[in-house]
Amino acid sequence: MSVLTVAQQTIRRSVSCSGIGLHSGQKVTLSLKPARAGTGILFRRADLGGFEIPATIANVARLHRATGLSRDAGKVETVEHLLAALVSLGVDNVIVELNQAEVPIMDGSAASFVYLVNEAGMKRLTKSRSYLKVLRPVSLSHGDKQIALYPCDHFKVSYTINFDHPLLRHMTHTLRVTQESFVDEIAPARTFGFLKEVEMLRQKGLALGASLDNAIVLGETGVLNNSLRFEDEFVRHKILDAIGDLALVGHPVIGHLVAHRGGHALHVAFAAKMLQETDAWEIVESPVIDGATADVQVSAKEASPVTH
């Protein structure tokens, strides 16, 4: 197997942005701050005295229309787009500080978070990065929804969607996920929703910040927004969501993720199942020796994939 990026990374300097929460409708400021090796992705609620919530499967909470995390009395919502950007750009360790409970939706994609990370720059650390390498297939089904991971020598995603809408009856996309392919082909894909569901969602306290500026809105026969960024932007956004949800396993994944009609609940349930089936994967490390790349080695199972 070829050698992967070997050293853990963090961002070089602190950066911030402001926006609104897709579901809360509240204005929120998000700051990304450098973190030491082994920290992982750590959410910090500045408005709760610096209360911290690690981005792990163990802390998954609400999963209705977005992925949320909670620990004790603290929570953070709609984390998936940011997580997808961080893991795809190779940010292993970072503190995500918020002054509200929801990550800002920005334009509905991960493009703003890619820009933010690029503004921060990257800093290489001395601790080696480890990957979760799939050894045998693992799958999960719920009705007509299916998701699986298969052995592969890189990270690849194949996703299929099928909705009762003339634009979304069947759409599929397969992509080898690299930093470059994520930035160019997945990060710009925006979240989407149906006009007929907006009032129902708002009665439930959801989508209070949604608008044509941060989501693709589908009417009965077409898109209310002026244009799409990709002809198949809808399924590309599903790949974005899946990458972000799978980031909760705590390691970059080496395998082929295949999903049909999935969603946040299925993604996260599958990630939890994957971690439980410890014979289905191994932890692969690429040590750093005197700042140089060494050969890929396999670590012992004692290193849990959800421990940062």
QUILIN-V374273 format. One line per field, one symbol per residue. ss: DSSP state (@ for helix, = for strand, . for the rest). phi: phi as a letter, one per 40 degrees, with the letter a starting at -180 (. if undefined). burial: I if it has 24 or more other C-alpha atoms within 12 Angstrom, else O. Layout:
ss = ???
phi = ???
burial = ???
//
This chain:
ss = ......=====...=======.....========......=====@@@..====..@@@=........===..====..@@@@@@@@@....======...=.=......@@@@@@@@@@.=============...=====..======.....======.........======..@@@@@@@@.....===@@@@@@@@@............===....=.........@@@@@@@@@@@@@@@@@..===.=====...@@@@@@@@@@@@@.@@@=========..=======..........
phi = .cccdcccbbccacbbababcdccgccabbbbbdacdgcgcbcbcccbggcbbccbdcbcbcbcgabbbaafcbaabfccccdccccccgccbabbcbbacbcccfcgbbccccdcccccgbbcbccccbbcccbacbbabagcbbaabbdacacbbbbbbabcadcbcaababaccbdcccccbbdccccaabdccdccccccgbfcbcaccbacbbccbaccccaccbdbdccccccddcccccdccgacbbibcbbbfcadccdcccdccdccccccaacbbbcbbfgbcbccbbcccccccbbb
burial = OOOIIIIIIIIIOIIIIIIIIIIIIIIIIIIIIIIIIIIIIIIIIIOOOOIIIIIIIIIIIOIOIIIIIIIOOIIIIIIIIIIIIIIIIIIIIIIIIIIIIIIIIIIIIIIIIIOIIIOIOIIIIOIIIIIIIIIOIIIIOOOOIIIIIIIOOIIIIIIIIOOOOOIIOOIIIIIIIIIOOIIOIIIIIIIIIIIOOIOOOOOOOIIOIIIIOIIIIIOOOOIOOOOIOOOIIIIIIIIIIIIIIIIIIIIIIIIIIIIIIIIIIIIIIIIIIIIOOIOIIIIIIIIIOOOOOOOIIOOOOOOOIIII
//
